[in-house]
Amino acid sequence: MNLDLTGKTALITAATSGIGLAATEALAGQGAQVWMNGRSKERLEAAANTVRKNVPGAQLGLVVGDVSTVEGVKAITDAVADLDILVNMAGGTEYLAPFVELSDADWQYQWDFNVMSGVRLTRHYIPAFLEKDFGRILFLASDAGVITPANLVNYGVVKAAVIRLSRCVAEIFAGTNVTVNCVMPGPTISDWVFRTAGDQPLEEFERAYFPVNQPNSLLKRFAEASEVANLITYLCSPASSATRGATLRVEGGIIRTSI
């Protein structure tokens, strides 16, 4: 299987932690030059040092920009002119609330952060991908886009939109060597997991968490960020050339139906 990305340039948004950081390490490990994006210069530099430690010789670029804003996206596109791989990683939520407590501002932020970030970046790079007749574009969704908890309504709705967006963008590139796909993680190790677990050992927290919150899970634990990054790496590689317009699940078997 050919996963070699030598000579390719990738941009990963929200690359300072979690799946974004793991994907940066994975793509750099396959020889790609990776532009890391984040909102904080300090966090970007710290994350880059982590990647360099784990992937000696990693080729990295750092670009600060808040992708939930027009100005932030422009800062990125001004800095990164040429691109082969775009990983629209930015998204997520840490604000849990029932539908009736969500304000217009809550909805608007989720839309801008999870959907418009990918819309704006992808729209900018489409002409270049078409001209070179090569590229990989990935969107990150969530199992919440299919099975939405009552306290994650706005997040689930925008992730459902990301799933549809990825398919619509994929159709632009029919018959070309540009592929567009969507990755759907489920519960994954993150800062939120450790904050919620508090002083509990992770294994103990998982034993209590999954029967109540994710009883359908077949994995019965939080996925490692690297396990999601493995799928991302495949989809960015030459080996994935026939995988197009797909939403690929790496959610531990939570979803019982096909999508």
C-alpha positions in Angstrom: 0.0 0.0 0.0 1.4 3.3 -1.1 1.0 6.0 1.7 4.1 8.0 0.6 3.4 11.8 0.7 6.9 12.9 -0.2 6.8 16.2 -2.2 3.2 16.9 -1.1 2.2 20.0 0.8 -0.7 19.7 3.4 -2.6 22.2 5.4 -4.2 21.0 8.7 -6.5 23.4 10.6 -6.7 23.1 14.3 -3.4 21.3 14.4 -2.3 22.1 17.9 -3.9 19.2 19.8 -6.0 16.1 19.6 -6.7 14.6 16.1 -5.2 17.6 14.4 -1.9 17.2 16.1 -1.9 13.4 15.5 -2.7 14.0 11.8 0.2 16.4 11.5 2.6 13.8 12.9 1.1 11.1 10.6 1.4 13.1 7.4 4.8 14.5 8.3 5.9 10.9 9.0 4.9 10.0 5.4 7.1 12.8 4.1 4.6 15.6 3.6 5.4 19.2 4.3 2.7 20.2 6.7 1.4 23.7 7.4 0.0 23.7 11.0 -2.8 26.1 11.7 -4.0 27.4 15.1 -5.3 30.5 16.8 -2.3 30.9 19.1 1.3 31.4 18.1 2.5 30.0 21.4 0.4 26.8 21.1 1.4 26.4 17.5 5.1 26.6 18.4 4.6 24.1 21.3 2.7 21.7 19.1 5.4 22.0 16.4 8.1 21.1 18.9 6.1 18.0 19.8 5.9 16.9 16.2 9.6 17.5 15.6 10.4 15.4 18.7 8.2 12.5 17.5 9.0 12.9 13.8 12.7 13.8 13.3 13.1 15.8 10.2 9.5 16.8 10.0 8.9 19.7 7.5 6.6 22.1 9.1 5.1 25.6 8.5 3.1 27.5 11.1 0.3 29.8 10.2 -1.9 31.7 12.8 -5.5 32.3 11.9 -9.0 31.9 13.4 -10.8 29.9 10.7 -14.2 30.8 12.1 -13.6 34.3 10.7 -13.1 35.7 7.2 -10.0 37.5 8.3 -8.5 34.4 9.8 -9.0 32.3 6.7 -7.4 35.1 4.6 -4.4 35.1 6.8 -4.0 31.4 6.1 -4.6 31.6 2.3 -2.2 34.5 2.1 0.5 32.5 3.7 -0.1 29.1 2.0 -0.2 29.6 -1.7 0.5 26.1 -3.0 -1.3 23.1 -1.6 -1.9 19.4 -2.4 -3.8 18.3 0.7 -6.4 20.3 2.7 -7.6 18.8 6.0 -10.5 20.8 7.4 -10.0 19.7 10.9 -11.3 22.8 12.8 -14.6 22.3 14.6 -16.0 21.0 17.8 -17.8 22.3 20.8 -17.3 22.4 24.6 -20.6 24.2 25.4 -23.2 21.6 26.3 -26.8 22.9 26.5 -30.3 21.8 25.6 -31.9 23.3 22.5 -34.1 25.9 24.4 -31.0 27.4 26.0 -29.0 27.9 22.7 -28.9 31.5 21.6 -28.5 32.9 18.1 -24.9 33.6 18.9 -24.3 29.9 19.9 -25.8 28.7 16.6 -23.9 31.3 14.5 -20.5 30.4 16.1 -21.0 26.7 15.5 -21.9 27.4 11.9 -18.9 29.6 11.3 -16.4 27.4 13.1 -17.5 24.0 11.8 -19.0 24.7 8.4 -17.9 28.1 7.0 -14.2 27.4 7.9 -14.2 24.5 5.5 -16.3 26.3 2.9 -14.0 29.3 2.7 -10.8 27.4 2.7 -12.0 24.8 0.2 -13.5 27.4 -2.1 -10.2 29.2 -2.2 -8.1 26.2 -3.2 -10.5 24.6 -5.7 -9.0 26.4 -8.7 -5.5 25.3 -7.8 -6.5 21.7 -7.3 -8.3 21.7 -10.7 -5.4 23.2 -12.5 -2.8 20.7 -11.2 -5.4 17.8 -11.4 -4.4 16.4 -8.1 -5.5 16.9 -4.5 -6.9 15.5 -1.4 -9.6 17.4 0.6 -10.9 16.1 3.9 -13.7 17.3 6.1 -14.1 16.2 9.8 -17.6 15.4 10.9 -18.7 13.5 14.1 -21.0 10.7 15.1 -23.1 13.6 16.5 -24.0 14.5 13.0 -26.0 11.2 12.7 -26.9 10.5 16.4 -27.3 13.9 18.1 -27.5 14.1 21.9 -30.1 16.5 23.3 -27.3 18.7 24.7 -25.4 18.9 21.4 -28.2 19.9 19.1 -26.3 22.8 17.4 -23.1 20.8 17.1 -25.0 17.8 15.6 -26.8 20.0 13.1 -23.6 21.6 11.8 -21.8 18.3 11.6 -24.7 16.9 9.5 -24.1 19.9 7.2 -20.4 19.0 7.0 -21.3 15.5 5.8 -23.4 16.9 3.0 -20.9 19.6 2.2 -18.2 17.1 1.6 -20.3 15.1 -0.8 -21.3 18.2 -2.8 -17.7 19.3 -3.0 -16.6 15.9 -4.2 -18.9 16.1 -7.2 -17.0 19.2 -8.4 -14.0 16.9 -9.0 -15.7 14.1 -10.8 -13.4 12.5 -13.4 -10.3 14.2 -11.9 -7.4 13.1 -9.7 -8.8 15.2 -6.8 -10.6 13.3 -4.1 -12.9 14.7 -1.4 -14.0 12.6 1.6 -15.4 13.0 5.1 -14.0 11.4 8.3 -16.5 10.7 11.2 -14.8 10.2 14.5 -16.6 9.3 17.7 -15.5 9.7 21.3 -11.8 10.3 21.1 -9.1 11.1 23.7 -9.0 14.8 24.1 -8.5 17.6 26.7 -12.2 17.4 27.4 -11.9 13.7 28.4 -9.2 14.3 30.9 -10.9 17.4 32.3 -14.2 15.4 32.7 -12.4 12.4 34.2 -10.7 14.6 36.8 -8.7 12.5 39.2 -10.1 9.2 38.0 -7.9 6.9 36.0 -8.9 6.9 32.4 -9.9 3.2 32.4 -12.2 3.7 35.4 -13.8 6.8 33.7 -14.3 4.8 30.5 -16.0 1.9 32.4 -18.5 4.3 33.9 -18.9 6.6 30.8 -19.7 4.2 28.0 -22.6 2.1 29.5 -24.5 5.4 30.2 -23.4 7.7 27.4 -22.5 5.3 24.5 -24.1 1.9 25.2 -24.0 1.0 21.4 -20.2 1.4 21.3 -18.4 -1.7 20.1 -15.0 -0.3 21.1 -16.0 0.4 24.7 -13.3 3.0 25.1 -12.2 6.3 23.8 -10.3 6.1 20.5 -6.7 7.4 20.4 -6.2 10.4 18.2 -3.6 8.4 16.3 -6.3 5.8 15.4 -8.3 8.5 13.7 -5.1 10.0 12.1 -4.4 6.5 10.5 -7.6 6.9 8.5 -6.8 10.5 7.6 -3.4 9.4 6.3 -4.9 6.7 4.1 -7.4 9.2 2.6 -4.6 11.7 1.9 -2.4 9.1 0.2 -2.2 7.7 -3.3 -3.7 4.5 -2.1 -7.1 6.1 -1.6 -7.6 7.2 -5.3 -10.9 5.3 -5.7 -12.4 6.5 -2.4 -14.5 9.5 -3.2 -17.5 11.4 -1.8 -17.5 9.0 1.2 -18.1 9.5 4.9 -15.8 7.0 6.6 -16.6 6.1 10.2 -14.0 5.7 12.9 -16.5 6.1 15.8 -16.0 2.8 17.5 -19.2 1.2 16.2 -21.6 3.6 17.9 -23.8 4.0 14.9 -25.8 0.8 14.2 -27.2 1.7 10.8 -25.6 2.5 7.5 -25.2 6.1 6.4 
